Amino acid sequence: MGELRQTHRLAIGNWKDGMNEDSAHFPPVDPVKTGIRGCCPRCGQGKLFDGLLALKPRCSACGLDYAFADAGDGPAVFVILIVGFIIIGSVLWLEVNYAPPIWLHILLFGPLTVILSLLALRWCKGILIAMQYRHNASEGRISRD
């Protein structure tokens, strides 16, 4: 228990000093589970999101600064492909098997598309940020030595 407190002090100390290096020792967490739950990619305890899709400035449990997190357009691309496949497949299946009027398609699949997209976008963004932290991904740079 004392080692965990010391690790927590190191993490907070490094954050306060403005160091970008992560010298804290936390047990590895599964990025997929952590991302889906919307928790901190380092400790798995603190919340990652402030609202639906906005990131918090830092983890409330371990103090990890989320400034490194830049999921970009990646989550949106995955959501478009996955949700689009599910919705279009469902629309085609319903049309071929039952041939309902167009208003029924709109009534069923309009809200379903919005709900699935928002849920999947949050999950994908959390997973990609957790993977970014796990693999220490950063912007590419050309070094001039």
Secondary structure by P-SEA (a helix, b strand, c coil): caaaaaaaaaaaaaaaacccccccccccccaaaaaaacccccccccccccccccccccccccccccccccccaaaaaaaaaaaaaaaaaaaaaaaacccccaaaaaaccaaaaaaaaaaaaaaaaaaaaaaaaaaccccbbbbcc
